[in-house]
């Protein structure tokens, strides 16, 4: 199983702390990616948002900077909001990243759980599903062909047009990021694309039937069974003791999720909700490396196997040296237990 980290390049700050400048936060993030590479983690993903408290709007630029400072870790989006992007430019950017990184680029594409990209780039939320379907079709067409003929509703047609540069990898990896929509799981399977499941609450085993739907659609479409891949994105934090991990993650999680929740009309997060998520069946991977490894094995069994696990850690708003310590625990103590 591959182990990685996802980041939204967040500018989260706990009450009473000095807010980092944007340049300081980016510098810290690049240092974390470099350290993750050094301790043997497999991948690092940067999301895409268009808001003040997250600096990942141009995620390929961050990944390209990281590529120059790393040698083996795979670099991916987490996710690219394809519905509000031009697939030609998306492919060009990641193909260039692939060349810069020596063949380590990937992308995870999705419809986007945040809606700010749609009005920003002139798209209607009413077209949410149709935009993604059409643009994914074009992106896959570009991946397979240097010259593309294509037409659709939301973008000008292409008549035997070349798309360059081409990536170093013969087939640039494109994953589909999904939440809880059954149709999204089935579509990824039909298209023969790796699946990244974002589980940020509830009980992970409840996603088992949806992952089964993905696998059934994959096999029914005739794709090679050995190429099927399932990834899991989840909140997580490691420390030397369970109590330390639980208490380090809680304040930032409480503050940040409730702030975002007020924007979206969610019910307030409580300590009871948090405690439920850190139980053996809960979605959060918080504790010592040994405890979290056991929970990962449970999750993998419930989902019929996991090929990649990506930790979302930014709600733990702690000094950067503590973040590096957790990354080190992932590489030196957690990874050997679940490899």
KAZI-V257609 format. One record per residue. N is the residue number from 0. RES is the residue in one small letter. D_LAST is the distance of its C-alpha to the last C-alpha in Angstrom with 2 decimals. Layout:
# KAZI-V257609
<<N & RES & D_LAST> <N & RES & D_LAST>>
This chain:
# KAZI-V257609
<<0 & x & 5.10> <1 & x & 7.15> <2 & x & 8.57> <3 & x & 12.30> <4 & x & 15.73> <5 & x & 18.88> <6 & x & 22.34> <7 & x & 25.90> <8 & x & 27.38> <9 & x & 29.04> <10 & x & 32.14> <11 & x & 31.68> <12 & x & 33.82> <13 & x & 34.41> <14 & x & 38.11> <15 & x & 39.75> <16 & x & 37.36> <17 & x & 38.56> <18 & x & 37.36> <19 & x & 35.59> <20 & x & 37.29> <21 & x & 35.53> <22 & x & 35.28> <23 & x & 33.77> <24 & x & 31.11> <25 & x & 30.19> <26 & x & 30.11> <27 & x & 27.74> <28 & x & 25.42> <29 & x & 25.41> <30 & x & 24.70> <31 & x & 21.62> <32 & x & 20.27> <33 & x & 21.13> <34 & x & 19.40> <35 & x & 16.16> <36 & x & 16.36> <37 & x & 17.14> <38 & x & 14.26> <39 & x & 11.65> <40 & x & 11.05> <41 & x & 10.95> <42 & x & 14.04> <43 & x & 17.08> <44 & x & 19.55> <45 & x & 23.22> <46 & x & 25.23> <47 & x & 28.89> <48 & x & 31.65> <49 & x & 35.31> <50 & x & 36.27> <51 & x & 37.37> <52 & x & 34.46> <53 & x & 31.72> <54 & x & 31.90> <55 & x & 29.72> <56 & x & 32.61> <57 & x & 32.12> <58 & x & 28.34> <59 & x & 28.42> <60 & x & 30.48> <61 & x & 27.94> <62 & x & 25.16> <63 & x & 27.55> <64 & x & 28.28> <65 & x & 24.59> <66 & x & 24.27> <67 & x & 26.96> <68 & x & 25.11> <69 & x & 21.61> <70 & x & 20.45> <71 & x & 17.00> <72 & x & 15.73> <73 & x & 16.58> <74 & x & 19.53> <75 & x & 20.48> <76 & x & 22.97> <77 & x & 22.20> <78 & x & 24.60> <79 & x & 27.58> <80 & x & 30.54> <81 & x & 31.67> <82 & x & 34.56> <83 & x & 36.38> <84 & x & 35.59> <85 & x & 37.00> <86 & x & 34.51> <87 & x & 36.18> <88 & x & 35.58> <89 & x & 32.00> <90 & x & 31.28> <91 & x & 33.24> <92 & x & 31.45> <93 & x & 27.92> <94 & x & 29.16> <95 & x & 30.58> <96 & x & 27.37> <97 & x & 25.65> <98 & x & 28.36> <99 & x & 28.15> <100 & x & 24.38> <101 & x & 24.42> <102 & x & 22.75> <103 & x & 20.08> <104 & x & 21.82> <105 & x & 20.99> <106 & x & 22.84> <107 & x & 22.47> <108 & x & 25.97> <109 & x & 27.55> <110 & x & 30.94> <111 & x & 30.44> <112 & x & 30.62> <113 & x & 33.04> <114 & x & 36.38> <115 & x & 37.83> <116 & x & 37.05> <117 & x & 39.36> <118 & x & 42.70> <119 & x & 41.74> <120 & x & 41.49> <121 & x & 44.24> <122 & x & 42.49> <123 & x & 43.42> <124 & x & 41.08> <125 & x & 42.93> <126 & x & 41.31> <127 & x & 37.74> <128 & x & 36.48> <129 & x & 38.71> <130 & x & 37.74> <131 & x & 34.04> <132 & x & 34.71> <133 & x & 37.11> <134 & x & 35.20> <135 & x & 31.95> <136 & x & 34.12> <137 & x & 35.54> <138 & x & 32.26> <139 & x & 30.88> <140 & x & 34.25> <141 & x & 34.06> <142 & x & 30.61> <143 & x & 32.02> <144 & x & 35.45> <145 & x & 36.97> <146 & x & 40.22> <147 & x & 40.19> <148 & x & 42.82> <149 & x & 42.13> <150 & x & 44.02> <151 & x & 43.26> <152 & x & 44.76> <153 & x & 43.23> <154 & x & 43.21> <155 & x & 45.85> <156 & x & 45.57> <157 & x & 44.35> <158 & x & 46.49> <159 & x & 44.90> <160 & x & 43.59> <161 & x & 41.11> <162 & x & 38.03> <163 & x & 36.86> <164 & x & 34.89> <165 & x & 32.36> <166 & x & 28.72> <167 & x & 27.28> <168 & x & 24.63> <169 & x & 26.49> <170 & x & 25.26> <171 & x & 24.31> <172 & x & 21.43> <173 & x & 23.01> <174 & x & 21.19> <175 & x & 23.32> <176 & x & 22.94> <177 & x & 24.31> <178 & x & 25.44> <179 & x & 27.06> <180 & x & 29.52> <181 & x & 29.28> <182 & x & 30.96> <183 & x & 28.30> <184 & x & 25.54> <185 & x & 27.90> <186 & x & 28.87> <187 & x & 25.39> <188 & x & 25.01> <189 & x & 28.48> <190 & x & 27.87> <191 & x & 24.61> <192 & x & 22.76> <193 & x & 19.19> <194 & x & 19.37> <195 & x & 18.46> <196 & x & 19.57> <197 & x & 20.95> <198 & x & 21.22> <199 & x & 23.20> <200 & x & 24.85> <201 & x & 25.55> <202 & x & 23.23> <203 & x & 20.14> <204 & x & 20.83> <205 & x & 24.12> <206 & x & 22.50> <207 & x & 21.43> <208 & x & 24.78> <209 & x & 24.58> <210 & x & 21.23> <211 & x & 22.89> <212 & x & 25.78> <213 & x & 23.70> <214 & x & 22.34> <215 & x & 25.91> <216 & x & 27.42> <217 & x & 25.04> <218 & x & 25.93> <219 & x & 29.57> <220 & x & 29.81> <221 & x & 28.76> <222 & x & 25.66> <223 & x & 23.27> <224 & x & 20.82> <225 & x & 18.03> <226 & x & 18.37> <227 & x & 17.92> <228 & x & 15.36> <229 & x & 15.14> <230 & x & 14.18> <231 & x & 15.01> <232 & x & 17.01> <233 & x & 17.90> <234 & x & 19.68> <235 & x & 17.67> <236 & x & 18.37> <237 & x & 17.11> <238 & x & 19.55> <239 & x & 20.23> <240 & x & 21.96> <241 & x & 21.87> <242 & x & 25.50> <243 & x & 25.01> <244 & x & 22.27> <245 & x & 24.49> <246 & x & 27.62> <247 & x & 26.34> <248 & x & 25.13> <249 & x & 28.14> <250 & x & 31.12> <251 & x & 29.82> <252 & x & 28.46> <253 & x & 31.89> <254 & x & 33.86> <255 & x & 32.09> <256 & x & 31.44> <257 & x & 35.02> <258 & x & 36.42> <259 & x & 34.75> <260 & x & 35.59> <261 & x & 39.26> <262 & x & 39.28> <263 & x & 37.91> <264 & x & 39.76> <265 & x & 36.87> <266 & x & 37.57> <267 & x & 36.95> <268 & x & 33.67> <269 & x & 34.31> <270 & x & 32.60> <271 & x & 32.56> <272 & x & 30.64> <273 & x & 28.06> <274 & x & 27.84> <275 & x & 27.25> <276 & x & 24.29> <277 & x & 22.47> <278 & x & 22.91> <279 & x & 20.23> <280 & x & 21.17> <281 & x & 21.94> <282 & x & 20.19> <283 & x & 19.71> <284 & x & 16.53> <285 & x & 18.58> <286 & x & 18.44> <287 & x & 16.74> <288 & x & 13.01> <289 & x & 13.06> <290 & x & 15.22> <291 & x & 13.36> <292 & x & 10.06> <293 & x & 12.48> <294 & x & 14.07> <295 & x & 11.15> <296 & x & 10.69> <297 & x & 14.47> <298 & x & 14.54> <299 & x & 12.25> <300 & x & 14.57> <301 & x & 17.58> <302 & x & 16.90> <303 & x & 16.11> <304 & x & 12.54> <305 & x & 11.02> <306 & x & 9.84> <307 & x & 10.21> <308 & x & 11.00> <309 & x & 13.79> <310 & x & 15.51> <311 & x & 19.31> <312 & x & 20.52> <313 & x & 24.08> <314 & x & 25.89> <315 & x & 25.19> <316 & x & 28.23> <317 & x & 27.94> <318 & x & 28.79> <319 & x & 26.66> <320 & x & 25.70> <321 & x & 24.10> <322 & x & 22.05> <323 & x & 20.88> <324 & x & 20.03> <325 & x & 17.80> <326 & x & 16.06> <327 & x & 15.69> <328 & x & 14.18> <329 & x & 11.48> <330 & x & 10.66> <331 & x & 11.51> <332 & x & 10.83> <333 & x & 8.70> <334 & x & 5.73> <335 & x & 5.40> <336 & x & 5.99> <337 & x & 3.81> <338 & x & 0.00>>
